[in-house]
Amino acid sequence: MSVATSAEDEHKRRQRMRSLAIGLALAALVVLFYVATIVRLGPNALNKKDGGFTSRPPVTQDATKQVPK
């Protein structure tokens, strides 16, 4: 009976260690993606003039000009 209990305990310990390793790898991947995003956006990522991203580009034409149809 002690052999079966020992085998079950060993199985649970290995499963726990495997789960811990997967969790740590996932956390490291999240941190890596976060750091890569901040590096790509650069130091001015939080200093937007308009307060955020817009869905369309700014208008560059003079608004008083009429577009011919």
Phi and psi in degrees as GROMACS dihedral restraints (atoms count N, CA, C in turn):
[ dihedral_restraints ]
;  ai    aj    ak    al  type     phi  dphi    fc
    3     4     5     6     1   -71.1    20    10
    4     5     6     7     1   -26.2    20    10
    6     7     8     9     1   -69.2    20    10
    7     8     9    10     1   -42.8    20    10
    9    10    11    12     1   -66.4    20    10
   10    11    12    13     1   -41.2    20    10
   12    13    14    15     1   -65.6    20    10
   13    14    15    16     1   -40.4    20    10
   15    16    17    18     1   -64.0    20    10
   16    17    18    19     1   -40.6    20    10
   18    19    20    21     1   -66.6    20    10
   19    20    21    22     1   -38.9    20    10
   21    22    23    24     1   -66.7    20    10
   22    23    24    25     1   -41.9    20    10
   24    25    26    27     1   -62.7    20    10
   25    26    27    28     1   -40.9    20    10
   27    28    29    30     1   -65.2    20    10
   28    29    30    31     1   -40.3    20    10
   30    31    32    33     1   -62.9    20    10
   31    32    33    34     1   -44.8    20    10
   33    34    35    36     1   -64.8    20    10
   34    35    36    37     1   -39.5    20    10
   36    37    38    39     1   -64.1    20    10
   37    38    39    40     1   -43.4    20    10
   39    40    41    42     1   -65.3    20    10
   40    41    42    43     1   -39.7    20    10
   42    43    44    45     1   -64.9    20    10
   43    44    45    46     1   -40.7    20    10
   45    46    47    48     1   -63.2    20    10
   46    47    48    49     1   -43.5    20    10
   48    49    50    51     1   -65.1    20    10
   49    50    51    52     1   -39.4    20    10
   51    52    53    54     1   -63.6    20    10
   52    53    54    55     1   -44.0    20    10
   54    55    56    57     1   -63.9    20    10
   55    56    57    58     1   -40.2    20    10
   57    58    59    60     1   -64.0    20    10
   58    59    60    61     1   -42.1    20    10
   60    61    62    63     1   -64.4    20    10
   61    62    63    64     1   -41.4    20    10
   63    64    65    66     1   -65.5    20    10
   64    65    66    67     1   -41.7    20    10
   66    67    68    69     1   -63.2    20    10
   67    68    69    70     1   -43.2    20    10
   69    70    71    72     1   -66.0    20    10
   70    71    72    73     1   -38.8    20    10
   72    73    74    75     1   -64.3    20    10
   73    74    75    76     1   -40.4    20    10
   75    76    77    78     1   -65.5    20    10
   76    77    78    79     1   -43.0    20    10
   78    79    80    81     1   -62.7    20    10
   79    80    81    82     1   -40.9    20    10
   81    82    83    84     1   -63.8    20    10
   82    83    84    85     1   -38.3    20    10
   84    85    86    87     1   -65.7    20    10
   85    86    87    88     1   -40.6    20    10
   87    88    89    90     1   -62.3    20    10
   88    89    90    91     1   -45.2    20    10
   90    91    92    93     1   -63.6    20    10
   91    92    93    94     1   -40.8    20    10
   93    94    95    96     1   -61.8    20    10
   94    95    96    97     1   -45.7    20    10
   96    97    98    99     1   -63.7    20    10
   97    98    99   100     1   -39.4    20    10
   99   100   101   102     1   -63.4    20    10
  100   101   102   103     1   -47.6    20    10
  102   103   104   105     1   -64.1    20    10
  103   104   105   106     1   -42.0    20    10
  105   106   107   108     1   -62.9    20    10
  106   107   108   109     1   -37.6    20    10
  108   109   110   111     1   -66.2    20    10
  109   110   111   112     1   -45.1    20    10
  111   112   113   114     1   -64.1    20    10
  112   113   114   115     1   -40.6    20    10
  114   115   116   117     1   -64.9    20    10
  115   116   117   118     1   -40.8    20    10
  117   118   119   120     1   -67.7    20    10
  118   119   120   121     1   -39.5    20    10
  120   121   122   123     1   -72.1    20    10
  121   122   123   124     1   -27.1    20    10
  123   124   125   126     1    87.0    20    10
  124   125   126   127     1   179.7    20    10
  126   127   128   129     1   -70.3    20    10
  127   128   129   130     1   -20.8    20    10
  129   130   131   132     1   -94.5    20    10
  130   131   132   133     1    21.6    20    10
  132   133   134   135     1   -63.6    20    10
  133   134   135   136     1   -32.0    20    10
  135   136   137   138     1   -96.2    20    10
  136   137   138   139     1    -4.1    20    10
  138   139   140   141     1  -103.8    20    10
  139   140   141   142     1    61.3    20    10
  141   142   143   144     1   -86.1    20    10
  142   143   144   145     1   137.2    20    10
  144   145   146   147     1   -69.3    20    10
  145   146   147   148     1   -40.1    20    10
  147   148   149   150     1   -91.4    20    10
  148   149   150   151     1     4.5    20    10
  150   151   152   153     1    84.8    20    10
  151   152   153   154     1     2.7    20    10
  153   154   155   156     1   163.1    20    10
  154   155   156   157     1  -168.2    20    10
  156   157   158   159     1   -88.0    20    10
  157   158   159   160     1   147.6    20    10
  159   160   161   162     1  -109.5    20    10
  160   161   162   163     1   157.1    20    10
  162   163   164   165     1   -84.5    20    10
  163   164   165   166     1   -14.1    20    10
  165   166   167   168     1  -138.5    20    10
  166   167   168   169     1   155.1    20    10
  168   169   170   171     1   -71.7    20    10
  169   170   171   172     1   158.6    20    10
  171   172   173   174     1   -67.3    20    10
  172   173   174   175     1   151.5    20    10
  174   175   176   177     1   -76.2    20    10
  175   176   177   178     1   129.0    20    10
  177   178   179   180     1  -106.5    20    10
  178   179   180   181     1   -11.4    20    10
  180   181   182   183     1   -84.8    20    10
  181   182   183   184     1   157.3    20    10
  183   184   185   186     1   -70.6    20    10
  184   185   186   187     1   129.8    20    10
  186   187   188   189     1   -70.9    20    10
  187   188   189   190     1   -18.6    20    10
  189   190   191   192     1   -82.2    20    10
  190   191   192   193     1   -16.8    20    10
  192   193   194   195     1   -76.8    20    10
  193   194   195   196     1   139.0    20    10
  195   196   197   198     1   -94.0    20    10
  196   197   198   199     1   136.6    20    10
  198   199   200   201     1   -86.4    20    10
  199   200   201   202     1   125.3    20    10
  201   202   203   204     1   -65.9    20    10
  202   203   204   205     1   142.8    20    10
